[in-house]
Structure formats: C-alpha cells, structure tokens
C-alpha cells in the first residue's frame, strides 16, 4: 500500500495517479487521516493498483520458496478478475507435494499475505509449472465420467473429499449435464460432493 498526502482527497488521488501512471478508477484507496488545523488541512490516503499486487505476489512467492532453498522464476498476470502466478522451480514435484498439498498451502499463505497487505480480498491463484491446470482437466474428465454413470444408472454417487477449487470444477461440469445436480456435504478436509440424478 502506498500513502499520499495533500490538502484535499482529490489532490491526494491525483498525486497517486501521477506517481503510478494510472487513472483514478485503477487506484483502490481509503482515507486514513484527515487533519484540520487553524490555517491548514491535510488528507492522507493509502491505496494500491493491480500492478502493485502483481509485483507483491511474484516477490512474496519467490521469497517464500527461496527461503526454503528453491530457485524460482515467476510469471504473474491477470485474467478473469483473478491474479495468476505461475512458478518454475528447481524441484517442481517437491513444491507441489503429494496430491498438491504443499501447493495448496502455498496458495493459502500467499492469499493471506496479499489480503493482509492490501486490506481487501483479492482472488489469487499460484500454480507450479501448470500443475493445477492439468489437474483441473483430469478432474473435469472424471466429473464427466461419473456424471454419465449417474445419468445411466439414475443412482446418486458420493465422491471422495476434494479441495474447494477441484469441487468447483466438478460443480461447473455437472451443471452443464442434463438431469444432474451436485451438492457439497461435510466440513473442512472431509468436505465432499454428491452427484444427484434429477428428473
């Protein structure tokens, strides 16, 4: 978060936009201090723009992994209102972990750090060498296969517990298949999906 000070909120916003080379619409800010003296007034605003978030995400992930002894290279970009960080490391499989458990932990701490730093919930996705994308494709194929089984048998099917992002993929796939619906059950790590047949 950057802070800017001026006599009015508008002046502080203009100062921020000139400094960052952006439009007022691209700067997310809040007024953090207003001081009115006898002959003067001071307004302080604190805020951020997307390029600051992208830079922070890349640096945070690189710093975190390098502190664990990994050489890393990150590519950060925005797509569909989400900031993506793809990482190449000196040992991709170790950073991904069994069934992606370490990658999920890296996503969690990165999101927490970003939300704390910028005081707002920002959609972040960290991936290692396209692992999540490949995993989503496998989960989507599995969902189609299970969906067809339920369509033919008309018997509901309970799936094994899955992380939230993978459950979301299954919800989306099943939503496009006729006579099918999904519902989540359970809590935390034990949360699972059930595919229902509907007339």
N, C-alpha and C positions, 0 to 999 in steps of 0.2 A: 504494500500500500504506500502510495506517495502522498505527502501532505503539501498543501499550497495555502498561502496566506495573502489576503488583500483586504481592502476597505469594505468590499461587498462580496456576497456569494457569487454574483455574476462575474466580477473581476477575477476572483479566485478560480472559477471554472475556466474562464478564457485563458488564464495563465497556465492552467494544467493542460489545456488543449494545445496551446502553442508549444509547451515543453515536450509533449508526447507526439505532436504531429497528427492529432486525431480531431474528430468532430465532437461537439458536446454530447451527442447521442451515444458515442462509443465509450464515454467515461462514466463509470459507475462510482458514485461517491455519496458521502454523508457529511453533514456539517458537524464538526467535532468541537468547535469552540466559537463563541461569539462574545467579544469583549467590547463594551461601550464605555468609553471614557468621557470626560467633560468636553474635550475638543476632538476626540478621535474615536474611530470604530475599527475593530479588527475581526475578520471572519477567517476561520481555518477550516478547510475541507480535507478529507482523506479519501482516496479512491484508487481505482485500478481500471485498466483496459485489458482486452483479451491477450494482446501480445505480452503483457506483464505476466499473466497467468501461464501462458505457454512457456515462457522463459523460466519461470519458477518451477514448473512441473519437470522440465528437462533437467534443470540443475539439481532438484531435490532427488530425483531418481538416480542420476549419475553419482551424486554424493553418497546416497544410501548404499548403493551397490559397491562403489569403490572402497567404502569403509569396511566392507566385508571381503575385500580382496579381489573383486572382479573388475576387469577392464570393460568399459561400456561405451557405447555410442548410441545416442538417442535421436529420434526424429519425431518432432511434435507438430501436430496440425489439428485444425478444427473441421468437423464435419457433422452435419445434422444436430447442431446445438450441443455438441459434446467435444471435449478436447481429448485427442488420442495421443499417446506416447508409445511409439514402437521402439523396442530396445534390442540392440545386438550386444551380446556379452561374450566374454572369453569362455564361458561354460553355460550355454543356454539351458541344458537339461537340469542342472543343479538349481538354477534360479527359478525355473518353472516348478520343480518339486513333483512329488508323486501326485498324479491326478490334478496338477495345477495348484496344489495347496499353498506353496510359497508365493506363487504369482498372485493368488487371491489376497494373501497377507500384504504383499507389496502394494496392491491396489487399495487396500483398506487404509494403510498408513499414509499413502500419497493423498487420497481423498481427504483424510482427516487433517493433514498438514495444510492442504490448499484451503479447506473450509475455515480453518483457524486463521490462516494468514490473511485471507480476503474477506472474512466475516460474512460469507454467503455460500450457499450450497451450489457448487459448480459441478456439472457432470464430467467425470474424468474416467478414462479407460487406459490402463497400462497393459501392454502386450509384449511378449518376448518372441521376436522373430516370427510373428504371425501365428503363434500357437493358439490364441483364443479364437481367431477367425477360423482356423482349421477345426478346432474343437466344436465351434458353433455349427459348422457344416455337418460334422458327424452327428451332433445332437439333433439337428433338423432332419437328417436322413432317418435316424432312429425314431423320431416322432412320427414321421410319415408311415414307417413300417408298422409301428404299434397302432397308429390310427386306423390303418387298413384292416388290421386284425380285429379291432373293436367294431368297425363297420360291418365286417362279415359275420362275426360271432354274436354281435349285439350284447356282449358281456363286458361290463366295466373292467378297466385294468388299472391297478395301482403300480406306480413306478418307484424305483429306488430313490432315496433322498438325493437331491441335487442342489448346487448353489443357485442363488437367486437369478443370476444372469442367464444360466442354462435353462431354468424353469421358464423364464420369459420367452426364450426361443421356442420352447415346446408350446406354450400358450399361443404364440403367433402362428405357428404351423397348423395346429389343430383348429384354430379359429377359421381357417380357410377351407377346412374339410367338411363336407355336408354331414349332418346327423351326429356331430360330435361336439362335446364341450369338455372343458377342463376345470378342475378345482384344486386348490392347494390345501394341504392338511398338515398338522404338526407344527412344531416350533423349532427355531434355530437350525442346528445341523441336521435335525431329523425331519425337516420340512420336506414333504414330497407331493407329487402330483397324482391325480387320478383322472383318467380319461373316461368320459361317460358317453354312452350311446343315447341319443335323444331322437324321438320321432319327429 
